[in-house]
Amino acid sequence: MNRLELINAMAEKSGVSTKDVEKALKAFVEVVTGELKDGGKVQMVGFGTFETSERAARTGRNPQTNETMEIPASRIPKFKAGKALKEAVSK
């Protein structure tokens, strides 16, 4: 399902216009992104938690040249599914 299909499905399910759903989805993405940028997390009980994880600096290898290179430390976003979501998907 792509973004447009998601918007149409949410509009149909909720009875709200696609324009309003698109605004709400955009706001949701902006709020979650902003919170993760600030080092926080967004927890939605039953659905899951959006948070960040730290990756340490490490040595990698360029597969084309086989040359070693340093990969800098970074902070990455991750999602951990909640219990209700896991149960719904596994049935």
ChimeraX commands (.cxc) that place a marker at each C-alpha (Angstrom):
marker #1 position 0.00,0.00,0.00 radius 0.5
marker #1 position 1.45,3.36,-0.98 radius 0.5
marker #1 position 0.71,6.78,0.55 radius 0.5
marker #1 position -2.23,7.60,-1.75 radius 0.5
marker #1 position -3.83,4.19,-1.17 radius 0.5
marker #1 position -3.42,4.69,2.59 radius 0.5
marker #1 position -5.08,8.12,2.43 radius 0.5
marker #1 position -8.00,6.76,0.38 radius 0.5
marker #1 position -8.48,3.78,2.72 radius 0.5
marker #1 position -8.41,6.01,5.81 radius 0.5
marker #1 position -10.88,8.44,4.23 radius 0.5
marker #1 position -13.26,5.62,3.33 radius 0.5
marker #1 position -13.01,3.99,6.76 radius 0.5
marker #1 position -13.47,7.24,8.72 radius 0.5
marker #1 position -15.93,9.05,6.46 radius 0.5
marker #1 position -13.63,12.09,6.33 radius 0.5
marker #1 position -12.56,13.78,3.09 radius 0.5
marker #1 position -9.29,12.70,1.51 radius 0.5
marker #1 position -7.98,16.26,1.81 radius 0.5
marker #1 position -8.54,16.23,5.59 radius 0.5
marker #1 position -6.99,12.77,5.93 radius 0.5
marker #1 position -3.96,13.93,3.93 radius 0.5
marker #1 position -3.53,16.92,6.27 radius 0.5
marker #1 position -3.84,14.69,9.33 radius 0.5
marker #1 position -1.34,12.16,7.96 radius 0.5
marker #1 position 1.12,14.93,7.09 radius 0.5
marker #1 position 0.75,16.38,10.60 radius 0.5
marker #1 position 1.29,12.93,12.15 radius 0.5
marker #1 position 4.51,12.40,10.17 radius 0.5
marker #1 position 5.78,15.88,11.08 radius 0.5
marker #1 position 5.05,15.43,14.79 radius 0.5
marker #1 position 6.69,11.98,14.96 radius 0.5
marker #1 position 9.71,13.21,12.98 radius 0.5
marker #1 position 10.10,16.26,15.22 radius 0.5
marker #1 position 9.90,14.19,18.39 radius 0.5
marker #1 position 12.49,11.70,17.13 radius 0.5
marker #1 position 14.80,14.54,16.05 radius 0.5
marker #1 position 14.63,15.89,19.61 radius 0.5
marker #1 position 15.63,12.46,20.98 radius 0.5
marker #1 position 12.17,11.57,22.28 radius 0.5
marker #1 position 9.84,8.72,21.46 radius 0.5
marker #1 position 6.19,8.39,20.44 radius 0.5
marker #1 position 4.31,5.57,22.13 radius 0.5
marker #1 position 0.87,4.47,20.94 radius 0.5
marker #1 position -0.38,1.78,23.32 radius 0.5
marker #1 position -1.41,-1.34,21.43 radius 0.5
marker #1 position 0.05,-0.14,18.11 radius 0.5
marker #1 position 3.72,0.44,18.84 radius 0.5
marker #1 position 6.55,2.82,19.67 radius 0.5
marker #1 position 8.61,5.04,17.41 radius 0.5
marker #1 position 12.06,5.75,18.87 radius 0.5
marker #1 position 15.69,6.25,17.91 radius 0.5
marker #1 position 18.69,3.99,18.34 radius 0.5
marker #1 position 22.38,4.85,18.40 radius 0.5
marker #1 position 24.75,3.12,15.99 radius 0.5
marker #1 position 28.41,3.16,16.94 radius 0.5
marker #1 position 31.13,4.10,14.48 radius 0.5
marker #1 position 32.56,1.07,12.73 radius 0.5
marker #1 position 34.88,-0.03,9.97 radius 0.5
marker #1 position 33.23,-1.14,6.74 radius 0.5
marker #1 position 34.39,-2.35,3.36 radius 0.5
marker #1 position 33.58,-0.91,-0.07 radius 0.5
marker #1 position 32.32,-3.93,-2.04 radius 0.5
marker #1 position 33.48,-2.51,-5.39 radius 0.5
marker #1 position 37.07,-1.75,-4.43 radius 0.5
marker #1 position 37.41,-3.97,-1.35 radius 0.5
marker #1 position 38.89,-0.91,0.39 radius 0.5
marker #1 position 38.22,-0.41,4.12 radius 0.5
marker #1 position 36.43,2.76,5.22 radius 0.5
marker #1 position 35.22,4.30,8.44 radius 0.5
marker #1 position 31.45,4.52,8.88 radius 0.5
marker #1 position 30.58,7.33,11.32 radius 0.5
marker #1 position 28.30,6.92,14.33 radius 0.5
marker #1 position 24.65,7.75,13.64 radius 0.5
marker #1 position 21.21,7.85,15.17 radius 0.5
marker #1 position 18.53,5.88,13.34 radius 0.5
marker #1 position 14.74,5.71,13.72 radius 0.5
marker #1 position 13.11,2.40,14.62 radius 0.5
marker #1 position 9.62,1.08,15.27 radius 0.5
marker #1 position 8.70,-1.56,17.82 radius 0.5
marker #1 position 5.29,-3.13,17.28 radius 0.5
marker #1 position 2.90,-3.27,20.24 radius 0.5
marker #1 position 1.24,-6.39,21.59 radius 0.5
marker #1 position -2.16,-5.77,19.98 radius 0.5
marker #1 position -0.60,-5.17,16.55 radius 0.5
marker #1 position 1.53,-8.31,16.83 radius 0.5
marker #1 position -1.50,-10.39,17.80 radius 0.5
marker #1 position -3.66,-8.95,14.99 radius 0.5
marker #1 position -1.00,-9.69,12.37 radius 0.5
marker #1 position -0.24,-13.21,13.61 radius 0.5
marker #1 position -3.88,-14.40,13.44 radius 0.5
marker link #1:1,2 radius 0.2
marker link #1:2,3 radius 0.2
marker link #1:3,4 radius 0.2
marker link #1:4,5 radius 0.2
marker link #1:5,6 radius 0.2
marker link #1:6,7 radius 0.2
marker link #1:7,8 radius 0.2
marker link #1:8,9 radius 0.2
marker link #1:9,10 radius 0.2
marker link #1:10,11 radius 0.2
marker link #1:11,12 radius 0.2
marker link #1:12,13 radius 0.2
marker link #1:13,14 radius 0.2
marker link #1:14,15 radius 0.2
marker link #1:15,16 radius 0.2
marker link #1:16,17 radius 0.2
marker link #1:17,18 radius 0.2
marker link #1:18,19 radius 0.2
marker link #1:19,20 radius 0.2
marker link #1:20,21 radius 0.2
marker link #1:21,22 radius 0.2
marker link #1:22,23 radius 0.2
marker link #1:23,24 radius 0.2
marker link #1:24,25 radius 0.2
marker link #1:25,26 radius 0.2
marker link #1:26,27 radius 0.2
marker link #1:27,28 radius 0.2
marker link #1:28,29 radius 0.2
marker link #1:29,30 radius 0.2
marker link #1:30,31 radius 0.2
marker link #1:31,32 radius 0.2
marker link #1:32,33 radius 0.2
marker link #1:33,34 radius 0.2
marker link #1:34,35 radius 0.2
marker link #1:35,36 radius 0.2
marker link #1:36,37 radius 0.2
marker link #1:37,38 radius 0.2
marker link #1:38,39 radius 0.2
marker link #1:39,40 radius 0.2
marker link #1:40,41 radius 0.2
marker link #1:41,42 radius 0.2
marker link #1:42,43 radius 0.2
marker link #1:43,44 radius 0.2
marker link #1:44,45 radius 0.2
marker link #1:45,46 radius 0.2
marker link #1:46,47 radius 0.2
marker link #1:47,48 radius 0.2
marker link #1:48,49 radius 0.2
marker link #1:49,50 radius 0.2
marker link #1:50,51 radius 0.2
marker link #1:51,52 radius 0.2
marker link #1:52,53 radius 0.2
marker link #1:53,54 radius 0.2
marker link #1:54,55 radius 0.2
marker link #1:55,56 radius 0.2
marker link #1:56,57 radius 0.2
marker link #1:57,58 radius 0.2
marker link #1:58,59 radius 0.2
marker link #1:59,60 radius 0.2
marker link #1:60,61 radius 0.2
marker link #1:61,62 radius 0.2
marker link #1:62,63 radius 0.2
marker link #1:63,64 radius 0.2
marker link #1:64,65 radius 0.2
marker link #1:65,66 radius 0.2
marker link #1:66,67 radius 0.2
marker link #1:67,68 radius 0.2
marker link #1:68,69 radius 0.2
marker link #1:69,70 radius 0.2
marker link #1:70,71 radius 0.2
marker link #1:71,72 radius 0.2
marker link #1:72,73 radius 0.2
marker link #1:73,74 radius 0.2
marker link #1:74,75 radius 0.2
marker link #1:75,76 radius 0.2
marker link #1:76,77 radius 0.2
marker link #1:77,78 radius 0.2
marker link #1:78,79 radius 0.2
marker link #1:79,80 radius 0.2
marker link #1:80,81 radius 0.2
marker link #1:81,82 radius 0.2
marker link #1:82,83 radius 0.2
marker link #1:83,84 radius 0.2
marker link #1:84,85 radius 0.2
marker link #1:85,86 radius 0.2
marker link #1:86,87 radius 0.2
marker link #1:87,88 radius 0.2
marker link #1:88,89 radius 0.2
marker link #1:89,90 radius 0.2
marker link #1:90,91 radius 0.2
view
